[in-house]
Amino acid sequence: MKIKRATEDDTTQIVDIFQQARESALPYLPILHTNQEDLAYFGAAVEKTTVYVMKDEDRLVAFCAFRTDWVDHLYVLPVYARRGIGCALVEKAKAAHPRLQLWVFQRNEAAAAFYKAIGFTLVKLTDGADNEEREPDALYQWPEPFDQIHVIDVE
């Protein structure tokens, strides 16, 4: 498998990954947008943010969209989950930015555990009033927020 920067030509496959992964991992979320709206949204993401994809031969299997201080999206096709693909894509974002934040739906326990395992720290829980799904979410940061770092003085 190979990581590459996404191009406009990848948009259809990115939307397919998004829809399949979301349906598998987050079946409780409402479908708020049409396929055409998803294509327009992710096409703009490829154009305006940084998007990396993981490619297995001729098929895209995952993507990560990020910008300064934020990971906006990380989705992996369900049949490719738990193979280190998400870690590899997040490492691209970490290499590009010294600090990152991201939102995870609170019910998405697998994603929360994944982000904790790769060094993100929970900093805030919300009732979901500010996201379009109206689903309680959680804000994570990497590296650990400064006010939560405990310094041990060794003399």
Backbone bond lengths (Angstrom), bond angles and torsions (degrees), N, CA, C in turn:
res aa  C-N    CA-C-N  psi(-1)  N-CA   C-N-CA  omega(-1)  CA-C   N-CA-C  phi
1 M - - - 1.448 - - 1.517 109.53 -
2 K 1.323 115.04 157.31 1.456 120.50 -173.60 1.530 110.20 -140.48
3 I 1.345 115.91 139.31 1.466 121.35 174.15 1.518 108.42 -95.06
4 K 1.326 116.00 136.74 1.465 120.58 176.17 1.518 109.35 -145.19
5 R 1.301 114.79 160.60 1.473 120.76 174.87 1.525 108.08 -73.03
6 A 1.306 117.22 134.69 1.463 121.80 -179.11 1.524 110.89 -70.61
7 T 1.310 114.94 149.80 1.458 122.63 173.81 1.530 108.46 -121.57
8 E 1.299 115.36 169.90 1.465 120.68 178.25 1.533 111.08 -55.14
9 D 1.328 117.04 -34.84 1.466 121.25 179.85 1.528 113.11 -64.23
10 D 1.322 117.56 -17.18 1.464 121.89 -178.89 1.527 113.06 -86.79
11 T 1.314 117.81 -7.79 1.470 121.54 -171.05 1.522 113.20 -56.81
12 T 1.308 118.31 -44.15 1.470 120.52 -178.37 1.523 110.96 -61.50
13 Q 1.325 117.09 -43.29 1.465 119.81 178.65 1.536 111.31 -69.27
14 I 1.325 117.81 -34.83 1.469 121.26 176.88 1.530 109.47 -61.76
15 V 1.314 117.21 -44.87 1.463 120.87 178.68 1.523 110.12 -62.85
16 D 1.315 117.62 -39.99 1.463 121.07 178.33 1.537 110.51 -61.50
17 I 1.328 116.84 -44.48 1.470 120.97 177.52 1.525 109.65 -60.83
18 F 1.322 116.63 -48.71 1.465 121.96 179.69 1.530 110.63 -54.72
19 Q 1.308 117.01 -50.70 1.460 120.65 -175.12 1.530 112.05 -67.64
20 Q 1.334 117.30 -42.48 1.465 119.79 179.64 1.526 112.10 -67.33
21 A 1.327 116.45 -44.70 1.466 119.93 -178.58 1.521 110.95 -66.24
22 R 1.296 115.66 -42.24 1.472 119.72 -179.57 1.527 111.02 -65.40
23 E 1.319 116.89 -42.48 1.463 120.62 178.60 1.529 111.18 -62.60
24 S 1.323 116.78 -38.36 1.457 121.37 -178.67 1.531 112.46 -74.06
25 A 1.336 117.22 -48.13 1.462 121.37 -173.61 1.523 113.76 -89.21
26 L 1.329 116.80 -24.52 1.466 120.68 -172.88 1.536 111.10 -131.33
27 P 1.320 118.13 53.84 1.469 119.80 -174.94 1.530 113.71 -64.73
28 Y 1.309 117.50 -17.13 1.462 122.27 -179.35 1.525 112.94 -79.96
29 L 1.337 117.71 -11.24 1.466 119.44 -179.41 1.527 110.87 -79.59
30 P 1.318 116.36 142.77 1.462 118.56 175.46 1.532 110.16 -71.41
31 I 1.318 116.03 149.87 1.467 120.62 173.08 1.523 105.63 -88.10
32 L 1.323 115.52 111.18 1.463 120.69 -172.44 1.524 114.03 -100.14
33 H 1.332 116.88 -14.88 1.460 119.40 -173.71 1.524 110.91 -131.67
34 T 1.309 114.89 149.72 1.467 120.71 175.98 1.523 109.30 -75.65
35 N 1.296 115.98 167.28 1.465 120.99 175.97 1.529 110.36 -58.69
36 Q 1.335 116.87 -41.38 1.475 120.60 179.18 1.530 111.20 -62.54
37 E 1.319 116.81 -39.96 1.465 120.30 177.53 1.528 111.19 -65.68
38 D 1.341 116.80 -40.62 1.471 120.20 176.44 1.531 110.47 -62.69
39 L 1.327 117.05 -42.14 1.470 120.29 178.42 1.530 110.97 -60.68
40 A 1.321 117.16 -43.76 1.460 120.74 179.47 1.532 110.58 -65.57
41 Y 1.324 116.69 -43.61 1.469 121.03 -178.83 1.530 111.28 -62.59
42 F 1.320 116.95 -50.98 1.466 119.21 -177.47 1.525 112.28 -74.08
43 G 1.326 117.38 -26.99 1.469 119.47 172.31 1.515 110.77 -62.91
44 A 1.332 116.57 -41.95 1.469 120.77 176.60 1.517 110.83 -66.57
45 A 1.345 117.63 -37.43 1.464 120.64 178.22 1.524 111.13 -61.51
46 V 1.324 116.55 -42.54 1.470 120.44 178.96 1.525 110.14 -63.28
47 E 1.326 116.03 -37.33 1.460 120.98 -178.25 1.530 112.88 -75.36
48 K 1.342 117.46 -38.19 1.467 120.77 -169.23 1.525 115.16 -105.98
49 T 1.328 119.07 -16.28 1.460 121.44 179.83 1.518 108.41 -123.85
50 T 1.305 116.21 -173.01 1.459 121.00 175.99 1.517 107.92 -98.93
51 V 1.306 116.04 124.91 1.463 120.93 178.32 1.521 107.83 -129.71
52 Y 1.330 114.58 123.98 1.461 120.81 173.63 1.512 107.98 -111.03
53 V 1.321 115.25 146.62 1.457 121.62 178.46 1.522 109.17 -124.85
54 M 1.326 114.65 153.10 1.461 121.29 172.10 1.520 106.34 -104.89
55 K 1.319 114.28 130.39 1.459 120.35 -175.46 1.527 109.06 -116.90
56 D 1.322 116.12 131.76 1.461 122.82 173.67 1.519 106.14 -114.27
57 E 1.314 115.53 102.84 1.464 122.97 -172.15 1.523 109.01 57.71
58 D 1.327 119.20 -115.28 1.472 121.04 -177.36 1.523 113.61 -97.78
59 R 1.307 117.41 4.05 1.470 121.34 -174.00 1.522 111.01 -114.10
60 L 1.325 116.66 132.71 1.455 120.56 171.41 1.523 107.65 -78.44
61 V 1.348 115.42 137.52 1.463 119.54 -176.38 1.525 113.01 -121.48
62 A 1.339 117.18 -10.79 1.459 120.82 -179.36 1.517 109.36 -164.22
63 F 1.344 115.01 160.59 1.461 119.04 173.54 1.515 110.43 -151.30
64 C 1.324 114.82 156.03 1.457 122.94 175.42 1.522 107.21 -135.72
65 A 1.333 116.12 123.44 1.466 122.10 177.00 1.520 107.87 -109.89
66 F 1.330 115.91 127.64 1.457 119.47 -179.38 1.509 111.09 -145.93
67 R 1.333 114.13 163.56 1.457 123.08 178.14 1.519 106.82 -148.10
68 T 1.307 118.09 -179.64 1.454 120.94 -178.66 1.528 110.35 -51.61
69 D 1.308 115.91 122.05 1.467 125.62 176.75 1.529 115.76 72.24
70 W 1.315 119.80 -3.32 1.464 120.16 -173.92 1.527 113.12 -136.04
71 V 1.316 115.75 137.83 1.465 122.71 162.55 1.519 104.34 -99.83
72 D 1.311 116.57 115.48 1.455 121.17 -176.62 1.529 112.77 -88.00
73 H 1.325 116.38 -35.53 1.465 120.53 -177.01 1.515 109.78 -151.14
74 L 1.318 115.57 139.37 1.463 122.86 168.65 1.518 106.16 -143.36
75 Y 1.308 115.90 113.93 1.458 120.97 -179.47 1.520 109.27 -136.30
76 V 1.338 114.57 139.60 1.465 122.68 179.61 1.527 106.83 -129.05
77 L 1.336 116.46 136.29 1.464 118.45 175.38 1.522 108.93 -56.39
78 P 1.331 118.02 138.04 1.465 120.57 -176.07 1.530 114.41 -53.12
79 V 1.317 118.72 -38.62 1.471 119.91 -178.33 1.535 112.39 -71.35
80 Y 1.328 118.02 -10.72 1.471 122.53 178.42 1.528 112.45 -107.35
81 A 1.329 116.73 4.15 1.469 120.54 -177.73 1.522 111.23 -66.85
82 R 1.327 114.80 153.95 1.455 124.08 174.80 1.532 113.05 63.68
83 R 1.337 115.01 36.77 1.471 120.83 177.44 1.530 111.78 -120.84
84 G 1.331 118.04 9.61 1.458 121.51 -179.64 1.513 114.27 88.05
85 I 1.314 117.24 2.82 1.463 121.53 -178.14 1.526 111.13 -67.10
86 G 1.322 116.86 -46.21 1.461 120.49 177.97 1.517 111.74 -59.83
87 C 1.326 115.96 -42.51 1.480 120.36 177.77 1.524 110.79 -59.37
88 A 1.304 116.77 -46.26 1.466 120.72 -178.49 1.520 111.23 -62.07
89 L 1.323 117.12 -40.32 1.461 119.95 -179.87 1.528 111.90 -70.82
90 V 1.326 117.57 -39.92 1.467 119.88 177.78 1.523 110.18 -65.81
91 E 1.313 117.29 -33.07 1.476 120.18 176.92 1.525 111.04 -60.29
92 K 1.321 118.07 -33.94 1.469 121.11 175.06 1.535 110.41 -61.08
93 A 1.324 116.21 -43.80 1.468 120.21 178.91 1.524 110.59 -66.87
94 K 1.329 117.23 -42.10 1.467 120.86 179.03 1.528 111.06 -63.02
95 A 1.308 117.08 -38.40 1.473 120.82 179.90 1.527 111.28 -67.18
96 A 1.309 116.65 -27.91 1.464 121.04 -177.63 1.522 113.54 -88.68
97 H 1.325 117.43 -22.65 1.466 120.81 -173.72 1.526 110.76 -138.56
98 P 1.325 118.04 133.40 1.464 120.69 -177.82 1.529 113.97 -74.82
99 R 1.323 116.46 -12.40 1.463 120.94 -179.01 1.524 107.25 -145.14
100 L 1.325 116.34 138.75 1.460 120.86 178.44 1.527 110.15 -138.81
101 Q 1.321 114.72 149.89 1.452 122.58 173.61 1.522 107.74 -131.11
102 L 1.311 115.95 157.97 1.461 120.06 175.94 1.517 109.04 -160.36
103 W 1.316 114.84 157.42 1.463 122.02 176.81 1.521 109.47 -106.90
104 V 1.318 115.83 142.32 1.456 123.32 176.33 1.526 106.99 -134.05
105 F 1.316 117.24 137.47 1.459 119.15 174.06 1.527 108.11 -67.17
106 Q 1.327 116.25 135.97 1.464 120.27 -176.29 1.526 112.70 -58.46
107 R 1.322 117.34 -33.78 1.472 119.76 179.72 1.524 112.47 -73.06
108 N 1.322 117.60 -12.79 1.465 120.97 -179.70 1.539 108.89 -85.81
109 E 1.318 114.87 70.83 1.461 121.12 -175.28 1.524 112.75 -61.91
110 A 1.326 117.84 -33.41 1.466 120.48 179.37 1.523 110.63 -64.64
111 A 1.337 117.16 -43.04 1.466 120.06 178.87 1.521 110.64 -66.73
112 A 1.336 117.47 -42.01 1.463 120.52 178.98 1.532 110.14 -59.78
113 A 1.318 116.97 -44.40 1.468 120.61 179.08 1.525 110.97 -64.14
114 F 1.322 116.90 -39.68 1.464 121.29 177.96 1.524 110.73 -60.25
115 Y 1.321 117.20 -50.54 1.462 119.84 -177.81 1.521 111.84 -64.56
116 K 1.307 117.54 -38.64 1.473 120.20 175.53 1.523 110.14 -60.93
117 A 1.323 116.69 -42.95 1.468 121.10 -177.77 1.526 112.60 -64.22
118 I 1.336 117.41 -26.60 1.468 118.98 -179.42 1.527 112.23 -103.35
119 G 1.333 116.03 19.66 1.452 120.07 168.76 1.508 118.17 102.07
120 F 1.314 118.82 4.53 1.456 120.73 177.25 1.527 109.37 -85.13
121 T 1.320 115.61 149.32 1.462 122.48 -178.86 1.524 109.91 -120.41
122 L 1.328 115.80 135.36 1.456 121.40 175.85 1.519 109.22 -67.97
123 V 1.345 116.66 128.36 1.463 119.95 179.64 1.524 114.02 -122.70
124 K 1.332 117.67 -16.07 1.468 118.53 -176.13 1.527 110.16 -161.70
125 L 1.326 115.76 139.66 1.461 122.25 172.16 1.518 108.19 -114.88
126 T 1.336 116.99 142.29 1.465 119.96 177.60 1.525 109.70 -128.88
127 D 1.315 114.71 168.14 1.461 120.30 178.43 1.527 112.50 -87.96
128 G 1.323 117.55 0.61 1.457 121.75 178.72 1.516 114.92 86.93
129 A 1.302 117.94 2.10 1.472 120.90 -177.58 1.524 112.49 -61.45
130 D 1.330 117.69 -23.86 1.463 120.28 -176.54 1.530 114.38 -99.14
131 N 1.328 118.93 2.48 1.463 119.01 174.76 1.524 109.76 -110.37
132 E 1.301 116.26 155.73 1.461 119.15 -172.48 1.524 113.50 -70.06
133 E 1.324 117.70 -19.78 1.457 120.58 177.88 1.529 112.20 -82.18
134 R 1.350 116.35 -15.67 1.467 123.29 -176.85 1.538 110.16 59.28
135 E 1.322 114.97 40.15 1.459 123.08 -177.89 1.526 109.00 -113.96
136 P 1.347 118.54 128.54 1.467 119.68 178.67 1.526 111.60 -51.32
137 D 1.327 114.92 134.62 1.456 119.07 -177.85 1.515 110.96 -132.00
138 A 1.332 114.52 177.12 1.458 122.09 -176.29 1.518 109.08 -138.49
139 L 1.324 115.27 137.55 1.458 121.01 177.64 1.524 108.52 -98.41
140 Y 1.333 115.84 130.32 1.458 123.06 176.95 1.519 108.92 -118.23
141 Q 1.343 115.54 149.81 1.467 121.33 177.54 1.517 110.19 -131.10
142 W 1.320 114.34 151.99 1.458 122.95 172.49 1.516 107.07 -137.69
143 P 1.297 121.77 138.88 1.461 123.83 -9.52 1.509 110.01 -69.97
144 E 1.308 116.03 -178.75 1.463 121.11 -179.20 1.525 109.78 -49.98
145 P 1.338 117.46 132.10 1.466 119.54 -179.81 1.528 111.38 -54.95
146 F 1.318 115.87 141.16 1.458 121.60 -174.29 1.523 112.51 -55.18
147 D 1.324 117.65 -40.57 1.461 119.63 -176.30 1.527 112.19 -72.24
148 Q 1.326 117.65 -6.96 1.467 120.11 177.80 1.529 112.22 -105.62
149 I 1.327 117.49 -0.97 1.453 120.78 179.38 1.527 107.81 -82.40
150 H 1.296 116.00 129.52 1.458 121.62 179.12 1.520 108.64 -102.69
151 V 1.327 116.41 115.65 1.461 121.72 -178.28 1.520 107.64 -91.23
152 I 1.306 115.18 128.32 1.456 120.70 176.54 1.515 108.19 -105.59
153 D 1.309 116.20 121.02 1.461 121.86 -178.72 1.536 108.19 -81.83
154 V 1.300 116.13 115.55 1.466 121.33 179.27 1.502 108.41 -109.46
155 E 1.331 115.51 117.58 1.469 120.07 178.24 1.485 111.15 -125.49
